[in-house]
Amino acid sequence: MTRDYNKLSCLTEIENSDKIFLLSEEAAKYVSLSPQNLREQAKNDPKKLGFNVVVAGTQVRIPRIPFLEFLKGQS
């Protein structure tokens, strides 16, 4: 089994961050989507993503703590 240490390192950075929201570019790599596909899904049917998103006009933000809980299977 191969581990993606860059992804693990970035996840640790996200866990240790004090940011409230993640950008779609930051979250997309963890859910195997392109940032644009994540944005489109967030606008069209956000419930299918499985984690909370905030959409304001053309901007999409992902709340960091609920996103981490989703990745860990806690939500």
N, C-alpha and C positions, 0 to 999 in steps of 0.2 A: 504494500500500500504506500503510495507516494503522498507526502504531505506538501501542501502549498504554504511554505513558511512566510512568504510575503503576505499572503492573505491572513495568516495567523497573527503576524506582526501588526498588520493594519487593524485587525479586530481588537487586539490589545490596545492599540492607540485609540480606537473608538470607545472602548470601555473606560479608558483613563481620561478621556476628554471631558471638558466641562461644557461643551457645546450642547445646546438644547435640541437643535435640529441638524440632520444630515442632508447633504445635497443628494440628488438622484445619482450623480456620478459616484458618490461614496458608497451608497447602498446597493447599487445595481450589481456590482461584482459578487456580492454575497448571495444573490438570488438568481444568478445566471441569466440576467437580462442586460440588454444594452440600456444605457441611461435614457435614451429616447423612448424605448419600449416601456420602461418603467413609468416615465412621465405620461405617456399615452394611456396606459392602463389606469394610472391614478386619476386621470381626468374622466375616463369613460366608465369605469366600474372598479372603484378602489377596493371594494370588499373582496374581490378575487385575489388581491395581492396577499392577503393574510396578515397584514400589519397596517397600522394607522398611517395616514398621510394627510398633509394639509395642502390643499390646492387653492391658490389665490391668483386668479387670472391665468397667466401662463407659467407661473412659478409653482414648483412642487417642493415641499419640505417633508422630511421624515423625522418624527420625534425619535430621538436617539434611544432613550430607555425602553420604550415599547418595542422598537426594532430589535434591540439586543435580546429582549425577552422572547421575541418571536424566533430569532436565530437559535436560541437555547431551548426552544420547545416549551417555554414557560407561559405562553399566552394562548 
